[in-house]
Amino acid sequence: MAKNKTYIKFRKRSNIADLRKTATIADKADFTRDGTYMDPMNDIMSLYNTIDVKSNLDLYFTYVFKRRKNVFEYTRQFLQRVRSMKKKSDEDLGDEPKITKSEKPNLELSIGFKITSKDPYMIESTKVNIRSAFSPFISNGKVRFRNREKFMPMTYGQVVNFFHIPTVENFYKGMEYCLYKKLPYPTNLPTVRNTKKEDLTILGNTDYR
């Protein structure tokens, strides 16, 4: 695990006019126009085009299915629910449209980066570029940096926007690529042909290199 990493956090604006709005993280549908997916990962990968040969940029995407919450997290979430319930009871929504229940998060994501360079200008300019690259992923919010790791609950549609298998369009000279050779699957791998139905659970199709 690399040390001295900086983590990205999406935080809602502090403007009084936006107090009721939260930093909404966009999903894949928000980047689809007329059936065409405008891959926002291109902006993330283009960060490597700005790094010189004497510098290095590492991006870290960490996914977890479920984290063990400590007493402080439970207390914070409980207080948030109490404030939310009190706010709803005090407000008169009138003819405003009802807020639909959002999709339940499937994963939690942590985004970090580490810049290695002896050029102070390169470090600061790269941080500015990182903010610009991740800004399109949120609305009514800002990209903040912090030293402590922060996991953000997300749906699958939101997660795939941040990182997925690079395509030909994502090929950049500033990245290091490794050669691979596709091999047959291990002979002792359980399959539907050599395993009893009650002893095997199929999770999905996959490929490997």
N, C-alpha and C positions, 0 to 999 in steps of 0.2 A: 504494500500500500504506500503510495507516494505521500510524502510529507509536504507541509507548507502549501497546501492547496487552498484556493479561494472558491467559495460556493456561490451559486446564483440563487437568488430568491425573488419571487414575483410578489410585489407588495402593492396594495391599493394606494391610490393617491391620498394625500393629506389635505387636499383642498376641501373646504367646508361644503362646497356645492356637490362634492362627490362622496360624501360620507355614507350615503345609502348604497353606493355602488361598490362592488368588489372587483378585484382584478380577475377577469374571466380568461381562462386559458383556452385558446382556440383548439378545435379538433380538426380532423381531416376534411370534414365537410366545409369548414370555413375557408379552406384554400382550394376548393373545387369550383371552377367557373365553366359553365356550359358543358359539364361532363369531363373537363380536363383538370387534372390535379396539378396545381402549381406548387411543386415540391419546395417547402421552405427550408429543407435540409441543404439546398444549394447554397443558401446564405451562410450556413454554419460551416460547410466545407470550404467555402471561399475564404474563410479566415486564414487558411494555410497559404494562400497566395500572397499574403502580406508579411509573412515571416521570412527573414533573411537566413542565409546559410549558417550564420553564427548563433542563431537563436532557435528556440524550440517551444512549441505550444502543445500541451497535452489536454485533451478534453475527456472528462469522466462522466459516464452516464450509469448510475447505479439504480437498479430496480429491486424492490422487495414486494412480496405479496402481502405480508402482514407484519407489523412491528409491535413489539411488546411495549405498551404505554406505561409510563411511570405515574406516580400519584399527582405530579404537577400537571401533566397533560390532561388527566381526567378532571382535575379541578378547573383548569382553564376552559376545557370544553363544556363543563357543567355551567360555569358562569356565562359563557357565550350563549348557551341555550336559554338561560334565565333572562338575560338581557334581550334576546330576540323575542321571547314570549311576551315580555313586558312592553317592548316596542310595538308589537302587533296589536296588543290590547289598547294601547294609548293612541294609535293612529286610526284615522277614519279614511279608509281607502276610497270610499264613494264609488264612482263608476270606473275606477281604474281596473285594467285587466288582471285576472288572477295569475299569480306566479306559478308556473308548472313545476312539478318536482323534477329536479335534475337527475341525470343518470348516476347511479351509485358508482363510486370509484372502484376500479379493479386492481390497480397497482399504486405503489408510491415511488416517486422518482426523485433522485438527488442528482443535481448537475454541478460539476466542479471543473476547475481548470487550473493549470499551472504554467506560468510563463518563465522560461529560462533564458536570460539574456543579460549581457553586460552593458547594453545600451538602454539607459533610462527612458529615452524617447520611444524606443521600440516597445517597452513594457507599457507605458501609458497609452500609446496609440492603439496597441492591441486590446487593451481594456475598453477603450472607446468603441472599437470595432465589434467587440463581443457584445456590448450593450446594444449596438445597432442590429446585430444579427439575431438577437433573441427578443427584441422589442416587438416584432410583428406577431409573436405568439400570444400576446396578452392584450386586453382592452381595459381601459380605465385603471391602468396601473403602471408601475415602473419596474425596471430591472435593477435590483440592488445586489451588492456584493457583501459577503459576510465570511468570517473565518471559521464559523462552526457549521457543520453539515446540517442541511435542512431538507427533510423529505416532504414532498408535496403530493397529496392524493390526486390521482388522475384516472381517467377512463382509457380504454385501449385506443380509442380514436385520438385522444390527446397525446398519448405516449408515442405512437408511431410517427407523429410529426417531428419529434425531436431527434430520433435516431432510428434508422432502419438500414437494411443491407444496401450499400452503395450501388448505384446503377452506372451505366456508361456516362450519363449526364453528370454524375457526381465524381468523375475521375479528375483528380487534380495533381499537378506535378509536385506540389509542396508536401504531399503525403508519401509515406513509405509503404509500398505494397510488397507482399510476399507471394511467391509462386506456390501453387498447390497441385496435387494430383488426386483425382477422385479414385477411391478404392472401394471394393465390395464391402458390404456390411459384415461384421464378425459372424462366424459360423454358429457361435453359441448365443446369438441374439434371439430372444423369444419372439416368435411370430405366430400368426393365426394358424399356420400350417403345422407347427411343431409343439404347440402349447394348448392345453385344455382351455376351453372358453371361460370357465370360472376362475382360472388362474391368470388371466391376462386382461388388462384394461387399456384400450386404445385411446391415447390422448390426441393424436393427430398425425398427419403426414409430415415428414421432415427430410432434409437433405443435409449432407455434410461434406467437408473437404479435408 
